[in-house]
């Protein structure tokens, strides 16, 4: 028998797809991290398209990859397809009001 604890569910731009991160406890009290790509169907509900188990010895490398400078530079695309809003620093905003 297998039971699991959901850690997070990440929606996508397509509301019929999502990424699920869970910890599964398998026979023998072995825990493993699982990533699942799920889809939604009116007839079935949410179902697994694909699943990948992350082995315990892979977790440190995965954490390092996800927290690297390169990974931090990834930006989520805007849902509207437009450019990101401009952000002014406090000093730029104050300067623009003086004059």
Legacy VTK file of the C-alpha trace (Angstrom):
# vtk DataFile Version 3.0
C-alpha trace
ASCII
DATASET POLYDATA
POINTS 99 float
0.000 0.000 0.000
1.182 3.520 -0.824
0.057 6.823 0.658
1.327 10.293 -0.057
1.625 13.810 1.258
1.179 16.652 -1.225
3.884 19.274 -0.852
2.672 21.644 -3.570
0.519 21.907 -6.672
1.799 24.290 -9.336
-0.802 25.537 -11.836
0.121 26.370 -15.415
-1.218 28.874 -17.929
-3.479 26.065 -19.153
-5.954 25.440 -16.325
-6.270 21.814 -17.455
-2.633 20.992 -16.547
-0.621 21.167 -13.338
2.583 19.963 -11.703
2.260 18.081 -8.415
5.125 17.585 -5.946
4.469 14.882 -3.361
6.180 12.559 -0.935
5.081 8.956 -1.342
5.495 6.451 1.465
5.872 3.007 -0.040
6.054 -0.439 1.531
8.869 -0.790 4.043
8.468 2.852 5.195
10.521 4.124 2.254
9.792 7.751 1.333
10.438 9.222 -2.098
9.839 12.587 -3.715
7.626 12.385 -6.788
6.954 14.942 -9.536
3.752 14.379 -11.498
2.393 16.104 -14.566
-1.380 15.934 -14.342
-4.190 16.819 -16.723
-7.877 17.435 -16.129
-10.774 15.792 -17.954
-14.466 16.427 -17.326
-15.117 12.674 -17.367
-12.198 11.578 -15.182
-11.063 14.579 -13.144
-7.331 15.021 -12.494
-5.162 12.169 -13.771
-1.424 11.541 -14.105
0.162 12.048 -17.527
3.686 11.246 -16.346
5.473 10.722 -13.069
9.104 10.844 -11.971
10.564 9.677 -8.668
13.529 11.633 -7.323
15.946 9.360 -5.481
17.191 10.581 -2.060
20.765 10.924 -3.332
19.499 13.195 -6.151
17.844 15.730 -3.818
20.957 17.786 -2.970
21.792 18.170 -6.680
18.199 19.107 -7.527
18.121 21.706 -4.741
21.430 23.160 -5.927
20.179 23.352 -9.510
16.922 25.057 -8.524
18.610 27.628 -6.300
21.474 28.450 -8.666
21.951 31.954 -10.077
20.921 30.688 -13.514
17.661 29.243 -12.181
16.894 32.475 -10.296
17.138 34.417 -13.549
14.276 32.433 -15.038
11.184 34.564 -15.176
7.679 33.370 -15.508
6.237 34.593 -18.812
3.464 37.110 -18.509
0.021 35.569 -18.995
-1.060 38.618 -20.956
1.851 38.227 -23.355
2.843 41.854 -22.789
6.001 43.320 -21.352
6.633 43.306 -17.618
5.690 46.516 -15.817
8.510 48.993 -15.268
9.799 49.269 -11.715
11.284 52.533 -10.511
13.632 52.732 -7.586
12.629 55.041 -4.767
15.264 57.621 -5.722
14.136 57.642 -9.392
10.535 58.138 -8.304
11.468 61.003 -5.961
13.588 62.684 -8.673
10.787 62.520 -11.202
8.415 64.371 -8.821
10.848 67.259 -8.164
10.760 69.322 -11.238
LINES 1 100
99 0 1 2 3 4 5 6 7 8 9 10 11 12 13 14 15 16 17 18 19 20 21 22 23 24 25 26 27 28 29 30 31 32 33 34 35 36 37 38 39 40 41 42 43 44 45 46 47 48 49 50 51 52 53 54 55 56 57 58 59 60 61 62 63 64 65 66 67 68 69 70 71 72 73 74 75 76 77 78 79 80 81 82 83 84 85 86 87 88 89 90 91 92 93 94 95 96 97 98
